[in-house]
Amino acid sequence: MVDIEKCRITHYPSEVLVGKAQPVEEIDDKIRRLVDKMIDIMIENKGIGLAAPQAGISLRLFIISFDGGRDNVKVYVNPTVTPVGELGSVEEGCLSVPGIYTKIRRYKECEVTATDLDGNEFTDRAEGLYARALQHEFDHIEGMTIVSRMGQTARIVHRKQLKKLQEQHKQK
């Protein structure tokens, strides 16, 4: 496990964003500290969700908070997300792909099964923004970003910003 205090937002095309994340073996104090750090990163970057790979840690874990605040954060450990129903296209952004907002096709509804920080398994049925956020964060632990989901036209439209992010990554 890396030093949690050194966790920062990771940007495309960082390697940690492209591999399938590892399952969380045990929910212990390290995982709880990681979640606290992820909440700080999410709030600092004004997001409503954050996956562990976005904080530089390849674990199957993400958080969502629709008001972007600490009090209403929900934690998903080793989640599975099952899409339901029909697809819809809505503009989406991503903290790991700053400066890009593009229409992404996702299911309008889904079901998530995960474990909370107390080790309890739960299942939620989600629609609208909640369903979109679950699928977006689940993509991160599967090694995908909105860049992977963009159509050819969106890639052309955003090519300068994507190139800029790639150049910044090379300089690190």
C-alpha positions in Angstrom: 0.0 0.0 0.0 1.3 3.4 -0.8 1.6 6.4 1.5 -2.0 7.6 1.8 -0.9 11.1 2.6 0.8 11.3 -0.9 -2.4 10.4 -2.7 -3.4 13.1 -5.2 -5.8 13.3 -8.2 -4.3 11.3 -11.1 -4.9 12.6 -14.6 -5.3 10.9 -18.0 -3.2 9.0 -19.3 -1.7 7.8 -16.0 -1.1 4.1 -15.9 -3.2 3.5 -12.7 -6.3 4.6 -14.7 -5.9 2.0 -17.4 -5.6 -1.4 -15.6 -8.3 -3.3 -13.8 -8.1 -2.4 -10.1 -7.4 -5.1 -7.5 -10.1 -6.3 -5.0 -10.0 -4.9 -1.5 -8.9 -7.9 0.6 -9.8 -6.5 4.0 -11.7 -3.5 5.2 -9.3 -2.2 7.8 -8.0 1.2 9.2 -5.8 1.6 6.1 -8.8 1.4 3.8 -10.8 3.8 6.1 -7.9 6.3 6.0 -7.8 5.9 2.2 -11.5 6.7 2.0 -11.0 9.8 4.2 -8.2 10.9 1.8 -10.4 10.2 -1.2 -13.2 12.4 0.3 -10.7 15.2 0.8 -9.5 14.9 -2.8 -13.1 14.8 -4.2 -14.1 17.9 -2.2 -10.9 19.8 -3.1 -11.6 19.1 -6.8 -15.3 19.8 -6.5 -16.4 16.4 -7.6 -19.4 14.2 -6.7 -17.5 10.9 -6.9 -14.0 9.5 -6.9 -12.6 6.0 -7.5 -9.4 4.8 -5.8 -7.4 4.7 -9.1 -8.1 8.4 -9.4 -6.3 8.8 -6.1 -3.4 6.7 -7.5 -4.4 3.5 -5.8 -5.4 0.4 -7.9 -8.2 -0.9 -5.6 -11.9 -1.7 -6.4 -13.3 1.1 -4.3 -15.1 4.3 -5.0 -17.2 7.0 -3.2 -20.1 9.1 -4.3 -21.6 12.3 -2.7 -24.2 14.2 -4.7 -23.9 17.4 -2.7 -20.1 17.1 -3.0 -19.9 17.2 0.8 -18.4 14.9 3.5 -21.6 14.1 5.4 -23.5 12.3 2.6 -20.6 10.2 1.1 -21.5 6.6 0.3 -18.6 4.1 0.0 -18.6 1.2 -2.4 -16.1 -1.6 -1.7 -15.6 -4.3 -4.4 -18.8 -3.2 -6.2 -20.5 -4.8 -9.2 -22.7 -2.6 -11.4 -25.4 -4.2 -13.6 -26.9 -2.0 -16.2 -30.7 -2.0 -16.7 -33.0 -0.7 -19.4 -32.1 1.7 -22.1 -29.2 3.9 -23.0 -29.1 7.7 -22.9 -26.5 10.3 -23.8 -25.7 13.0 -21.3 -22.7 15.4 -21.1 -20.1 14.2 -18.5 -16.9 15.4 -17.1 -14.2 13.7 -15.0 -11.8 14.9 -12.4 -9.1 12.8 -14.0 -9.7 14.3 -17.5 -9.9 18.0 -16.6 -11.2 20.5 -19.2 -13.2 18.0 -21.1 -17.0 17.6 -21.1 -18.5 15.3 -23.7 -21.7 13.3 -24.2 -21.3 9.7 -23.0 -23.8 6.9 -23.6 -24.7 5.1 -20.4 -27.7 3.1 -19.1 -30.4 5.2 -17.5 -30.7 2.7 -14.7 -28.5 0.2 -13.0 -28.1 -1.9 -9.9 -25.1 -1.9 -7.7 -24.0 -4.4 -5.1 -21.1 -3.5 -2.9 -19.8 -3.7 0.7 -19.7 -0.7 3.0 -16.9 0.3 5.4 -18.5 -1.8 8.2 -18.3 -4.9 6.0 -22.0 -5.1 5.2 -23.1 -6.0 1.7 -25.9 -3.8 0.2 -27.7 -3.5 -3.1 -29.1 -0.3 -4.6 -31.2 0.3 -7.6 -30.3 3.6 -9.3 -31.6 5.9 -12.0 -30.7 9.3 -13.5 -27.6 11.0 -12.1 -27.0 8.3 -9.5 -27.0 5.5 -12.1 -24.6 7.6 -14.3 -22.3 8.3 -11.4 -22.2 4.6 -10.4 -21.3 3.6 -14.0 -18.7 6.3 -14.3 -16.9 5.3 -11.1 -17.2 1.6 -11.9 -15.5 2.3 -15.3 -12.5 3.7 -13.3 -12.0 0.5 -11.4 -12.4 -1.4 -14.7 -9.6 0.7 -16.2 -11.7 3.0 -18.3 -12.1 6.8 -18.5 -14.5 9.0 -20.4 -11.7 9.1 -23.0 -12.3 5.4 -23.7 -16.0 6.0 -24.1 -15.7 9.1 -26.4 -16.8 8.8 -30.0 -14.5 9.8 -32.8 -16.0 13.3 -33.2 -15.5 14.0 -29.5 -11.9 12.9 -29.8 -11.3 15.3 -32.6 -13.1 18.2 -30.8 -11.0 17.6 -27.6 -7.7 16.6 -29.3 -5.9 19.7 -28.1 -6.8 19.2 -24.4 -6.1 15.4 -24.7 -2.6 16.2 -26.2 -2.0 18.8 -23.4 -2.8 16.2 -20.7 -0.5 13.6 -22.4 2.3 16.2 -22.6 1.8 17.1 -18.9 1.9 13.4 -18.0 5.3 12.9 -19.9 6.8 15.8 -17.9 6.1 14.1 -14.5 
